[in-house]
């Protein structure tokens, strides 16, 4: 039997798009999956929509009071049974072969721990490829994550091989950048990364996403920097991370004419610790 894949979805007030997200999983060409959905205290019709799938044995639905996306994902991580796992946001979609092509990559490359695919942006009128992936096997992606290389750290495209005696948990005190820090933590121990030239994930734009919240993004980066200092990074690695963060935030603040973020970024850059 093919290895089980756990697909993890946190949902909060997701009535507009969650049905499309679930349907994209049901349409997978790879059949041995479980979809774990955590309804994180939704106040809209999300619970009603989820009730339509109560008879689908591969879909496991949990309800909890609103605790945030990291707490919701952690609940799913604690309950997953899969040999591999990945995340799917409730307003995004998987391509039909998303699971299949990544599982195949694992099977053909048993030394690999993380398989990454191509992501496309979508809205009501278009779908546009964001990053082109070339077929390659690299070493640990840890250094690339620290350097904030864009083609590495967009987390939803990753599928992860679950390792024995490893606890997978996101920081619940991070409201932004929690997925980046999660990948940094699990990659610190090693494991090879592989990218494949297949479109695997459709990311919905223009939906008040966390990526568009510049203030929250800045706060997340600043907190991650503080956390990284406790992880025995070299001075060179910390300086590079700070430089990349400042470059990203400075360009975004200029584009959005956000004086507050400009000021915070400059203060962060010249801070000595």
C-alpha positions as CSV (number, residue, x, y, z in Angstrom):
1,X,0.0,0.0,0.0
2,X,1.2,3.6,-0.7
3,X,2.4,5.6,2.2
4,X,-0.2,7.7,4.0
5,X,0.1,11.5,3.6
6,X,-1.4,13.8,6.2
7,X,-2.7,17.1,4.9
8,X,-3.1,19.7,7.6
9,X,-5.6,22.6,7.4
10,X,-6.4,25.2,10.0
11,X,-9.6,27.1,9.4
12,X,-11.0,30.3,10.9
13,X,-14.0,32.1,9.2
14,X,-13.1,30.4,6.0
15,X,-16.6,30.0,4.5
16,X,-15.7,31.7,1.2
17,X,-13.1,29.3,0.0
18,X,-12.8,26.2,2.3
19,X,-15.0,24.1,0.1
20,X,-12.7,24.7,-2.8
21,X,-9.7,23.8,-0.7
22,X,-11.3,20.5,0.4
23,X,-12.4,19.7,-3.1
24,X,-8.8,20.2,-4.3
25,X,-7.8,17.4,-1.9
26,X,-10.6,15.1,-2.9
27,X,-9.5,15.5,-6.5
28,X,-5.9,14.2,-5.8
29,X,-4.6,11.5,-8.1
30,X,-2.9,10.0,-5.1
31,X,-5.6,8.4,-2.9
32,X,-3.9,7.4,0.3
33,X,-4.2,10.6,2.3
34,X,-5.9,12.0,5.4
35,X,-7.1,15.6,5.6
36,X,-7.1,16.9,9.2
37,X,-9.1,20.1,9.5
38,X,-9.1,22.1,12.7
39,X,-11.9,24.6,12.9
40,X,-10.4,27.3,15.1
41,X,-13.5,28.8,16.6
42,X,-15.0,30.1,13.3
43,X,-18.0,32.4,13.7
44,X,-19.3,32.1,10.1
45,X,-20.6,29.1,8.1
46,X,-17.4,27.2,8.2
47,X,-18.7,24.6,10.6
48,X,-21.8,24.1,8.4
49,X,-19.7,23.6,5.4
50,X,-17.4,21.1,7.2
51,X,-20.5,19.1,8.3
52,X,-21.0,18.1,4.7
53,X,-17.9,16.0,4.8
54,X,-18.6,14.2,8.1
55,X,-19.2,10.9,6.2
56,X,-15.8,11.1,4.3
57,X,-13.6,8.7,6.2
58,X,-10.4,10.3,5.0
59,X,-11.4,13.7,6.4
60,X,-11.0,14.2,10.1
61,X,-12.6,17.4,11.6
62,X,-11.9,18.8,15.0
63,X,-13.5,21.9,16.6
64,X,-11.8,24.1,19.2
65,X,-12.1,27.6,20.6
66,X,-10.2,30.2,18.8
67,X,-6.5,29.8,19.7
68,X,-4.7,30.9,16.5
69,X,-3.3,29.1,13.4
70,X,-0.3,27.7,15.2
71,X,-2.3,26.1,17.9
72,X,-4.7,24.7,15.3
73,X,-1.9,23.2,13.3
74,X,-0.3,21.8,16.4
75,X,-3.5,19.9,17.2
76,X,-3.4,18.4,13.7
77,X,0.3,17.6,14.0
78,X,-0.5,15.7,17.3
79,X,-3.2,13.7,15.6
80,X,-1.7,12.9,12.2
81,X,-0.9,9.3,11.2
82,X,0.9,9.9,7.9
83,X,4.4,8.9,6.8
84,X,4.6,12.3,5.1
85,X,2.8,15.6,5.9
86,X,2.1,19.0,4.4
87,X,0.0,22.1,5.1
88,X,-2.8,23.6,3.1
89,X,-4.4,26.9,4.0
90,X,-8.2,27.0,4.0
91,X,-8.3,29.6,1.2
92,X,-5.8,27.9,-1.1
93,X,-5.8,24.8,-3.3
94,X,-3.6,21.9,-4.2
95,X,-3.1,21.0,-7.8
96,X,-4.5,17.5,-8.7
97,X,-1.1,15.8,-8.8
98,X,0.4,17.8,-5.8
99,X,0.6,14.9,-3.5
100,X,1.5,12.3,-6.1
101,X,4.5,14.1,-7.5
102,X,6.0,14.8,-4.1
103,X,5.5,11.3,-2.8
104,X,7.1,9.9,-6.0
105,X,10.1,12.2,-5.4
106,X,10.5,10.7,-1.9
107,X,10.2,7.2,-3.2
108,X,12.8,7.7,-5.8
109,X,15.2,9.6,-3.5
110,X,15.0,7.9,-0.1
111,X,17.8,10.1,1.3
112,X,15.5,13.2,1.0
113,X,13.6,14.6,4.0
114,X,11.9,17.6,2.4
115,X,10.3,17.8,-1.1
116,X,9.3,21.2,-2.5
117,X,7.3,22.2,-5.6
118,X,6.3,25.2,-7.5
119,X,3.7,27.7,-6.2
120,X,1.3,29.8,-8.3
121,X,-0.6,32.9,-7.3
122,X,-4.3,33.0,-8.0
123,X,-7.3,35.3,-7.7
124,X,-10.7,35.3,-9.4
125,X,-9.2,36.2,-12.8
126,X,-5.7,34.7,-13.1
127,X,-3.2,32.1,-12.1
128,X,0.5,33.2,-12.2
129,X,3.6,31.1,-11.4
130,X,5.5,32.7,-8.5
131,X,8.7,30.7,-8.4
132,X,10.0,28.3,-11.0
133,X,11.6,25.2,-9.5
134,X,14.3,23.2,-11.2
135,X,14.8,19.5,-10.4
136,X,17.6,19.4,-7.9
137,X,18.7,17.7,-4.7
138,X,20.6,19.9,-2.2
139,X,21.9,19.4,1.3
140,X,20.2,20.8,4.3
141,X,18.0,23.8,3.5
142,X,18.9,25.3,6.9
143,X,21.4,27.9,5.6
144,X,19.1,28.9,2.8
145,X,16.3,29.5,5.3
146,X,18.5,31.6,7.5
147,X,19.4,33.6,4.4
148,X,15.7,34.0,3.6
149,X,16.1,32.8,0.1
150,X,12.6,33.3,-1.4
151,X,12.4,30.1,-3.3
152,X,13.0,28.1,-0.1
153,X,10.9,29.6,2.6
154,X,7.4,29.6,1.2
155,X,6.4,26.8,3.4
156,X,3.1,25.5,2.0
157,X,4.9,23.9,-1.0
158,X,6.9,21.6,1.3
159,X,6.1,18.0,2.0
160,X,8.0,16.6,5.0
161,X,9.0,13.0,5.8
162,X,7.9,12.3,9.4
163,X,10.9,11.2,11.4
164,X,10.6,8.8,14.4
165,X,11.2,10.4,17.8
166,X,10.7,13.9,16.5
167,X,8.1,16.3,17.9
168,X,6.7,18.7,15.3
169,X,5.3,21.8,16.9
170,X,4.9,25.4,15.8
171,X,5.6,28.3,18.2
172,X,2.2,29.6,19.4
173,X,3.7,32.9,20.5
174,X,4.4,33.9,16.9
175,X,1.5,35.4,15.0
176,X,3.6,35.9,11.8
177,X,6.6,34.0,10.5
178,X,5.7,30.9,12.6
179,X,6.0,28.6,9.5
180,X,9.5,30.0,8.7
181,X,10.7,29.4,12.2
182,X,9.1,25.9,12.2
183,X,11.1,25.0,9.1
184,X,14.3,26.4,10.5
185,X,13.9,24.3,13.6
186,X,13.2,21.0,11.9
187,X,16.0,21.6,9.3
188,X,18.6,22.4,11.9
189,X,19.1,18.7,12.6
190,X,19.9,18.0,9.0
191,X,18.0,16.2,6.2
192,X,18.3,16.7,2.5
193,X,16.0,19.0,0.5
194,X,14.7,18.4,-3.0
195,X,12.9,20.7,-5.4
196,X,10.8,19.5,-8.3
197,X,9.6,21.4,-11.3
198,X,5.9,20.6,-10.7
199,X,3.2,23.1,-9.8
200,X,1.9,21.8,-6.5
201,X,0.2,24.7,-4.7
202,X,-2.2,27.5,-5.6
203,X,-1.9,30.5,-3.3
204,X,-4.9,32.9,-3.2
205,X,-4.0,36.6,-3.2
206,X,-6.0,39.7,-2.2
207,X,-7.6,38.0,0.7
208,X,-6.2,40.0,3.7
209,X,-3.4,37.4,3.9
210,X,-0.7,37.5,6.6
211,X,1.8,38.1,3.8
212,X,0.1,41.5,3.2
213,X,0.2,42.6,6.8
214,X,3.5,44.5,6.9
215,X,3.3,45.4,10.6
216,X,2.7,41.8,11.6
217,X,5.4,40.6,9.2
218,X,7.9,43.0,10.8
219,X,6.9,41.9,14.3
220,X,7.3,38.3,13.3
221,X,10.8,38.8,11.8
222,X,12.0,40.8,14.9
223,X,10.8,38.0,17.2
224,X,12.4,35.3,15.1
225,X,15.7,37.1,15.2
226,X,15.5,37.1,19.0
227,X,14.7,33.3,18.9
228,X,17.6,32.6,16.6
229,X,20.0,34.2,19.0
230,X,19.3,31.4,21.4
231,X,20.0,28.7,18.8
232,X,23.8,29.1,18.7
233,X,23.9,30.7,15.3
234,X,27.2,32.2,14.3
235,X,27.6,36.0,14.4
236,X,27.9,35.9,10.6
237,X,24.5,34.0,10.2
238,X,22.8,36.4,12.6
239,X,24.1,39.4,10.7
240,X,23.0,38.0,7.4
241,X,19.5,37.2,8.7
242,X,19.2,40.8,10.0
243,X,20.5,42.3,6.8
244,X,18.0,40.2,4.7
245,X,15.1,41.1,7.0
246,X,15.9,44.8,6.8
247,X,16.2,44.6,3.0
248,X,12.8,42.9,2.7
249,X,11.0,45.3,5.2
250,X,12.7,48.4,3.8
251,X,11.6,47.7,0.3
252,X,8.1,46.8,1.4
253,X,7.8,49.9,3.6
254,X,8.9,52.2,0.8
255,X,6.4,50.6,-1.6
256,X,3.6,51.0,0.9
257,X,4.8,54.3,2.2
258,X,4.8,53.0,5.8
259,X,6.9,55.4,7.9
260,X,6.4,53.4,11.1
261,X,8.0,50.3,9.6
262,X,10.8,52.3,8.0
263,X,11.6,53.7,11.4
264,X,11.4,50.3,13.1
265,X,13.5,48.7,10.4
266,X,16.3,51.3,10.7
267,X,16.3,51.0,14.5
268,X,16.5,47.2,14.2
269,X,19.4,47.3,11.8
270,X,21.5,49.5,14.0
271,X,20.6,47.7,17.2
272,X,23.8,46.1,18.6
273,X,22.2,43.0,20.0
